[in-house]
Amino acid sequence: MKHILTLILSSVLALNCTTNPDKPLLTRYVNPFLGTATLWEPEDLGYVRTWKERTWGAEVFPGSSLPNAMVQLSPVTQFRSGAGYQYEDTVIYGFAHTNKGHWNLLHLPLLPVTGEVSASDYASGYSHLKESARPGYYRVFLERYGIDVELTSTLRCGYHRYRFSDNKPKRLIADMTRTNNPVKEWVIQKVSDKVFTGFQDAEGKIYFYATSNYAIDDIEQVRDEKHEVSVVNFGENDKNEPLELKIGFSFVSIENAKMNLEQEMMDKSFAQVGAEADEIWNKLLSRIKVTGGTEREKGIFYSTLYRSFLWPALRSDVNGDFTDERGNVVNEGFRYYTNPSFWDDYRNKLILLGMISPDVATDIIKSITDKGEKRGGYMPTFFHGDHASVFVAGSYLRGITGFDLNRAYKLLLKNATVPGKGGRPYLDEYIERGWIAEKDTTNVPTWDEYKAAVTKTVEYAYDDYATALIAKELGDEAHYKLLMERSANYKNLFDPSTGFWRGKIDNGNWIEDFDPYYPYFAYMYREANAWQSLFFAPHDPEGMISLYPSHKAVEQKLDSLFTEPWRGYEVHNLTGFIGNYCHGNQPDHSVPYTYYFINKQEKAQCVLDSIMDRFYDMGAEKLAYAGMDDAGEMSAWYVFNAIGLYTYSPADPEYIVSVPLFDKVEFTLGNNTTFTIRKEGNGKKIRKIQYGKEPIDGWFITHEQLNQGKELVITTE
């Protein structure tokens, strides 16, 4: 690991010192390998592994990308794995050009080779000692072929540079039949002396236009009984220069891929593209400058800040063209993006994105609105639940108003009020009785898929609240009243006899086969047990607390959550435990703050500090998260808590204040207003909070206050 960090640091310093010596070198703190490792040891997992399948890691990639770019150019060490790269793997199959970290994408995997090609056996071994990365740059040595690979990228283009150690013919494998998704159709063809083009249709039809500094002899197909690959054969070059490929991409056409390449990369050198990537990331990272803390804390902080800005991904071209939900090529005058991972990143990451890059957040809302209007009138959802409502409301109320709120609201209101395909699942049940029923059964295996009825019920209640906030802004009093009434539905599945939120069957009886320690993928709870599903009503914490007989009862419940040991259940996506609290998945990420509402803030801080200290550089190599990053949610959780703010109710334009890791934080918002956070004292209990030398009453500070550009002082004891 020491060797890897040395390589990364030396590469970054060399680049920055020769390009912009006056700029803060914040990219030096970013380790793109952080999160790429898998947890193996029982003390990290919380249980003893018995399954052959590996436990899920953060599922992130180490390769090159710009913020919210179309292209993520990264190594593939195994297909059908989260981001295609697992630190423990020993071979590389290629370098793919799209990535998210959810077992999808990995378009156009390419691998430089020499000698004869076997269609089923071409992967190369590599060593981490000869591998390095920084934001916008990746490098590795392919041992099988003696090739030094360097990668960098722009928004829509990838740049490959290969140094061959011998004079064997230079070849390039394009694995056109394989991505993390089934490939429906593909084409690759030589179109001129140094150009090849084509497309690959697999979760999006991506077109490419590739140029080479070497002449292309031909492109041949190599097959065996197991697989087929395309091989680009290059001619000789008397100077034996590195083979360089510049590849433009588009989800519209080959012509647009060429246009993207010509405008973003064609006339630039590898060093220039890499330096520009470094400059772009430095500018973004410099939006939050921290003072104090340890070097380790700064490394985790800037690595998680970097990781928070890779998704959603751009899907429109330099001229604004994109392929819409109906398959038509359109140009609506905004940048078109993929959908956010709404179940995960509505909690924090999308708000952080809007704070720093409001123009991107604006275009994402325009994108999902465009999609919703063309896919049945429902706002897009993701995986489970709804939550675009929280993103739209939280963004608008924070001053991001450059989109048509009425158009977005029309879609969100249909999500909340009209059952149908494309909207909220089981909405008819929810509307009729204020809760969703679960199947009456027993001995449900962890991995079985049911309704996740408890989780949906409490989350729909919060979505109703968020949509109500928009209704109020637009003067729709009737729906505001209706939705605010429904926002109390989270109470309907609270069982006072156990102190848990608990599933009901159709007749209204509680599910009898109830064990609060047993985890489910989708029975009653989504990817959680009853302990991890406590205290979710971010819009109504006082009402939530009042369900219990006293503050003491709430404190005892919370204390038990963090002290009752995990019962050893083996679940791939549940790792990183403090008692039964699981930081390796999202459902209970807001639960520690519940202590605030019973006047035990210092207990919350003990938990928050433990989470930040334990769960972001785990494992033997100190490169594992406690669980999936989920498109940046896990990372954004750290960013917010490290600076002393959190989006407890992201739909509301406010932040709950905690004790920051750092002595001083300078945060520059997207409108270039800078506010400062300063910590006084080294305790965990907050004695007072002041903003602009005026006392803050309570635990929350509004976005409007932060936008005044004053100093937030958090005094502890």
N, C-alpha and C positions, 0 to 999 in steps of 0.2 A: 504494500500500500504506500509506503514511504516513497518508493521509486515512481509510482504513478503520480503522486502529488508533486514530486519534483519535476517530472516531465510537463505536467499541466502548468505549473508555476513558471517554469523557464520559458515555455512557449508563449504564455500570456505576457510576461515581462518583455520578451523580445519584440513582440508585436506592438505593444503599447508604447514602449520607450522609443520606438522609431517612428511612430505615427502621431501621437498626441501626448507628449510628456506632461502637459499642464492639466490633463483631465484626471479625475480620481479613478484609480484602477480597480473599480469594484468587481469587475469580472474575475479578478484574481481570487476572490472568495468563493466563486461558484464552482462546485464540483458536479458536473453532469452525471457522474456515476452514482451519486447519492440517490438511493432508492432502487438501484438496479439489482441488488442482491436479494436473496431469498432467506427467510428465517428457517433454521433447522433445529436449533437446540431447544430442549424442553423449557429451560428458564426464560427463553425469549418468546416461545410460542404460547406457553401456558398449558401445554399438554405434551404427551409423548406421541410422536408420529407412528402410525401403523399403516396408513395408506401408502401405496406406491406413488401416487400423484403428489407433486410438491405442493406445499402450502402457497397460497397467493402472496406475492410480494407487492411492492408499490406499483409494479407494472409500468415503469417509465423507461424512456429511451435515452441513450447518451449522445446521440448524434447531433448534427447541425440543424438549427432552425432559427428564424427570426421571430419576434413576437407575433403570435396569431397568424402565422404564415400559411401558405398553401403547401409548401414543401417542408418536410421533415426528413432529412437525409441521414439514415442511421443503419448500423449493422444489424443483420438478422442472424441470430445464433440458433433459433428454432422457430418454425412456423406454428401457428395456432397457439402461441403463448401471448400473454398480455400485450407487450410492446415489441415482441419479436426478439428481445435481448434479455438474457439472464446471465448475471455476472459469473455464475458457476459453470456455465457452458464452456466448451473447449474448442468449438469450431465456428466458423462464419460461413454462411451460405450465400451471402450477398449484401448489397447496400440498397435498401428500399427508400422510397421517396415520399411516403405519407405515413403518418403515425398518430395514434391517440393514446393507446394504452388500454384498450378494451377488447382485445382479441379480434380486431378488425384491421382493415386497410393494409399497409405494406405494399403499395403499388410499385411495379417495375423493379424487382430486385435484380441488381447487376453485380457481377463479380469478375474482376480481371484474372486471367489465368495464362498459363503457358503450356505447351505440349498437347498431347492428346486429351480429349474431353470424354468423360463418361457421364451419361445423362443422369445416373443415379448416385454417382460418387465423385463429387467435385469440390465439396466443402474443404476449407483450409483451416488447419490449426493456427492458433495465435496465442500470444502471451500477454498478460496484463502489464508486464514489464516493458512491452513495446506497444503500448496503447496509451493515448492521452486524449483529453477533450477540454474544451472551454465553450462557452456560448458562441454558437456560430462556427464551430470548427471541431473536427474529429480526425484522429490519426491512428493507424494500426499497421502492423507488419504481418503479411500473410506468409506464414512459414512454409507452407507446401510449395508455393510458387516463387518465393523470394521477392515479393512485391511490397513496397512501401506505399500505403494508401493514405491520401489526405482528401478530406471532404470539407467543403464550405457551401454556403447557399445564400440566395436572396429570397424575396417573398415568394416568387413563383418559379425559381430556377435552382438547379443543383450543379455544382462544379466538382468534378472528380479529377484528381491528379495522381497518377500511378508511376512510381519509379521502379523499373525492372532491374534486377541484379545480374541478369545474363542477357545474351543476345538471341534467345529463343523467340520465335514468332509471337507477337502480342495478340492476345485474343480476349474477348469479352463474352461471358455467359449472360444472357438475358433469360431469366426463368419466367417466361411469359404465361405459363399455365398455373402459376402458383402465387397466391398472396395469403393473407389470413382469412380471406373470404373465397368462396367458390368463384372461379373465373368463368364468365359466361362466353366471352369472345375476346380475341386478341389479334393484333396484326403488328408485325415488325418488318420493315423493308428498307433497303438501301435506295436513296433517291438521287444521290450525286456522289462525287468523288469522296467527300468528307462529311456526308450527312446521312443519318438514318432516322426514320420516323415511325410512328405507329400509334396504337392505343391498347389499353387493357381495361376490360369492363369487369369490375369486381367491387361492389359497393361504391358505385360511381364510375363512370366511364372517363378515364383520364387519357388525354392525348399528350404525345411528347414529340419534340423536335430536337434532335441531338446532333451537335457538331463535334468533330474531332480534329486534332492537329496532325493526325496521321491519315493517310489515304485508306479507304476501306476496300479490301479486295472483294469480299462477298459476305453474305449472311447465310449460314447453313443450318439445317435442323439435325440435331443429334438425338437419336431415340434408342431406348432399350425396352425390355418388357415391363419396366416399372415407371418410366418417366420420359419426358421429352424436354429439351432445352434448345434455345436459339443461340447460335455462336456467331459473333461478329469477328471476322478475321481482318487484321490490319496489315498493310504493306510495310515495307522497310522505310526507315528514316536514317539517313546517313549520319546525322548528329546524335542519334540514340537519345533523343530528348525524352523526358517523361511524357507518357501518354496523357493528354488532357481532354476531358469531355465536358462540354457545356450543354446542359439539357434544359430546355424550356418546357413548362407543363401548362395544361389548360383542361378544364372540364367542359370546354365548348368545341374546340376543333384543333387540328394540327396547325392551321394557319394562325390561330390565336396563340398557340404554344410558341410558334416562331416569333410572333410579335412580342410576346412576353420576354423571350430570350434577347431579342434585339434591343429592347428598351432597358432591361435590367442588368444584362451581363455581357453581351457579345463583345464589347470593346474593352473589357476589363481583365486585368491579370488575376491570377489566383490570390496573390498577396493583397491586391486592392480589395477584392471581394471580402476576404477574411478580415481585413482591417475595418471595412465599413460595417461588417456584422458586429465586430467588437465595439465599435463606436455606438451603434444603435443600442446594444445591450447596456453599455455603460450609461447611456443617457437615461434609459428606463430605470435601471437600478439606482441611479442617483436621485430619483424621486423620493427615496427614503434613505437618509443618511443617519447612521447611528454612531454614537460615541459611548465608550465604555464597554463593558462586557468582555468576555474572553474571545480569543481568536476562534475557538471552536464554535461559540455562539454566533459570531459574525459569519462563519462559514456556513452554518446551518441556515441562518437568516437569509443570506443572499442567495443560497441555493434554492430555498423554498420560494423566495420572491421570484426568481427566474422561472421556477417550475410552474408558478401560478399564471404565467402569460404565454402558454403554448397552445391552449385550446379555449374557445372554438377556433377553427381553422378557416382561412380565406378560401373562397371558391369562385371569385370573379376575377376577370382579367384586367390588364392595365387600362383598357378602354372602357371598363365597366360591364362588359358582356358576362352573362352567366346562364347556366341551364337551370330553369326553374322546376318546380314540383311536377309540372305537366310535361316536362321534357322539351319545352320550347326555349330557344335562345332569345333572351330579352336583355334590355339595358334600362334599369330603373333609376340610374343616377346615384346609386350607393354601392358600397362594397358588400358583397354577399358572403355570408359565413355559414358554416355548419351549425347545427343546433347545439346549444350548451348541454351538458350532462345534468339536466335539471334536478334530478333527485339528490344529487351530490352537491353541486357547486352553488345552488341557490342560497345555501346557508352562509356563504362568506365570499367565495372566490369571485362571483359575478359583481358583488359590491366593490371589492378591491379593484377589479378591472375598470369599473366605472369611475372610481376615485382617481385613478392614474391615467386611464385612456378613455375618457368619455366619448370620444369620437368613434372608437371601436364598439363600445357598448351601444351607442345610438344605432350603428349600422347592424348590429346583431339583432336588436329589437325590430328594425325595419325588415331584416331577413326573415325572422320567425313570423312576423305579420304577413309578409308576402306568401310564405309557405302555408300559413293557416287559411288565408283567403282562397288558396288554390287547392286545398285538400279537404274540402267539406265544411269549411267555416269554423273549425276548431283550432285553437292555438296548439302548436306542437307540444307533446309531452315526451317524457323520456323514461322508459323502463318501468316506472312505478309512480303512480300519483299524478301530479300536475306541476305546479310550482313556477311556471312562467309568470303567473300572477305576481309572485313575490319579487321576481326580477324586474318586471315592468313597474310595479308600484314603487319599489325601493329606489329604482333609478330615477323615475320622474320626480319623486319627492325630494331627491337630492339635487335637483336642478338640471338633470339630463332631459331636456324637453324638445330636442330636435327631431322628434318623430311624431307621427299622427296618433295621439293618445286615443282619440275616438275609434279609430280603426282597430287598434290593439284591444281596446276595451270590449268592442263588439265580439271579438273572438273569445276573450277571457270569460265574458258573461255567458256565452254559449257553453263553454267548458263547464261552468258552474251550474247551469240551469237546464240544459237540454241533453238528456241521455242519447248516446249514439256512438257509432264506431268512429274513433278518432278523438273522442273526448275522455272524460274520466270513467274508468271502469267501475261498474256497479253503482253508478250515480242514481239510478232509479230507486234502489234500496235506501241510499243515503238521504235522498229528498223525502221519501215516504215516511221514514221513521227516525231519521237523524243518526243512524249508525248502520253499519254493514254487517250482515250475519256471516258466520263461519260454519263450515260443515260440522255436523255432529258425528264425531268419530273418535277413535282412541289409537294410541301407540303410533302417532304420525312420525315417520322418519324425518330427520332434519331436512333432507334435501327435497322432499315432496313439494310440489307447487299447488298452493291453494289461493285464497283471496288476499292474504295479509290484511285481514279485515280491520284489526285494531289500528294498525299503522295507517291504513288509508283513511279511516274515520277521523283520527286526530289531525292528520295532515290536511285533509279536505277542509276541516274547520279553520285551519290557518290560511289556506288558500282562499276560503270565503272572506276572511278578514282582509286579506290583501286586495282582493277584488273590490271589496266594500270601500277601501280607501280611495280607489280610482273612481268608483261611483260617486263618492262625496266630492271629489275634485271636479267632476263633470256635472254635478247638480242632479244626479239621478237618485232622488231621495227614496223612491219606492224600493229600488234594488239595494240601496245602502242599508235601509232598515231590515230587509229580508236577509241579506248576507250577514249583517252584524248579529242577528238572532241566531243564524246557523253557525256562527263562529264559536258559539258555546257548546256545540255538539261534542267536543272533546270530552265533556263531562259524562256523556251517556254510556261510556264503556269503563268508567271507573268503578271498581269493586271495593266499597269501604270495608268489607270483611277481611280483605287481604292487603289492602293498600296498594294494589296494582291495577293497571289498565288490563282488562281481561276480555276475551272473546265471548260473544253470545251466539247461540244458535237461533234458528228462525223464530221459535216461539218466545224468545226473550230470556230464556234461562241461560245462566252462565255455563260455559263449557266445563264439564266436570273433570275431564282428564287434564288438569292444570298443574304444571310444575314450573314455577317461575325461573328455575335454573336451566331448563332445557331449551336449547336454541333451535330456531326454525329458519328456513329460507323464506317461507311464505305462508306458514300456518299461524294465524292470528297476527304475527309480527313479521316484518320484512327484515331478514338477515339479522335477527336479534332474538333475545329472550325477554321475559317480562321485566327483569331488572334493567336491561338496557333500554327499555321502552317507557321508563318512568319520566314524568315531569316534562312533557312536551306540550306547552301552550304558550309560546313566546309572546303572543299578543295579550295574554291575560295571566301573568304570573300570580297576581294576588288571588284571582279566582281559582287558579289551580291549587294554590296553597290551602285555600279555605275548604277544599274537599277533605282535608285531614282534620282531626279533632283539635290539633294544637301545633304551634311551631315546634314544640319538643318532639312531637310525633314525626314531623317532616325531617327534623334533624336526625332522628334515630334511623329513619328510612334511608336517608342519604349516607349516613355513616355505615350502615349495613351494606349498601351498594358498593362502597369502596373497601370494605373489609371482609365480606363474605367471600370465601375463595371460589374461584372458578372450579367447577366440578370435573375438569379433565375432559370435557367433550371435545372431540376432534372435528373442527369445522374449517375448511380451507380459507374462508374469508372472515374469520373471527380470530384475531390474534392481538397481543398487546394489552394485557389486563392489569387493572388495579382493582383487586377484588373481582367483582363481576362487571365493573365498568370496562368497556372494550374500546380502546382508541383506534383499533385497526379497522373499524367500520363506522359509518357516519351517524347511526340513529341516536347515540347518546352524547354527541359532541357538545351540546349546549347544557347538559345536565349539571356540570359542576357549578354553574352560576346560580343554581337554585338556592345555594347557601346564602346568597346576597339577600334574598327576600325573607329570610328568618333572622337577619342581623348576625350572620356568621360568615362575613366576607372573607375573613382570614383563613377559614377552612377551605373555601374555594381556591384561594391562592396557593395553598399547600398542594392541592391536586393539580392545578395548572402548572406550577413549577415542576412537579414530578413528571407530568406528561412531556413538557418541553425538554426536560433533561434526559428522559429515558427512551423516547419512542421515535427519534428521528435520525439516529445514527447507530442502529442496532447491529447485532451479529458479529461474527468473527472479524470481518473486514471493516466494520463500522460503516456499512454502506446500505443498510436495510431500514426501511420504514416499518412501523408497527403493522401496517396493512396497506391496502390500495390507495394510491394518491387520488384516484377518481377524477382525472382531468384537472387536477389542481386544488381540490377541496382540502385535502390533508395538508398540503403545503400552505395554503392561504390561512388555515387555522393557526399555524405556527406564526406566520407573519403578523397577523393581528395581535395575538397574545404576546408576542415578543415586544411589541411597541406599546402595550397597555390598553388596547381597545379591542372590542369584539362586537360583531353584528348579532347580538342576542336575538333581536327581531329584525331580520334584514329588510322586511317590508317597510319598517318605520325608519325615518331618516335620523337615526341616533345610534350611539354605541355605548355599551357598558364599559366602564373604566376598571382596569385591573392594574397590577403592579408590573411595569415593564421590566424586561431583562436589562435594558440599557439605561445608562445615566441620562442620555439626551437623545432625542429623535427629532430630526427635521424632515417634515413630510410636505412635499410640494404636490398639490393637487393638479388635476389636469388643466385647470384654468390659470395655473402658475401662481396661485396663492400658497404661501408656505406657513404652516402652523408648526409649533414646537411642543414637544412633550418632554418634561423634565421630571426626574425622580429625585426626591429628597428622602434620605434615610435608607436603611437596608432591611427593614422589616417586611412582614407579610400582611400586616393589618394596616389598612388605609385610614389615616387619622383625619385628613381633609383633602379636598380637591378644589383647586382654584383655576379659573380660566381668565386670563387678562387681569389678574389680581383680584377678581371677584369670586366669591365662594360659589361652588356648584351644589345645589340642593339635591341630594340623592346620588345615585350611582351612574347616571346617564349624562352624556353630552351630545348635543344635536349636531348634525352636519352643518347647519346654518352657523352655529357658533364656530366650528372649526374653520369654516370658510371666511371668518373674520381675520384669520392670520395672526392670532395671538398665541400666548404661551399657556399650555396646560401643565400645571404643577401638581404632582401626586406625592403627597407627604405620607410617609409610612412610619410605623413604630414596631 
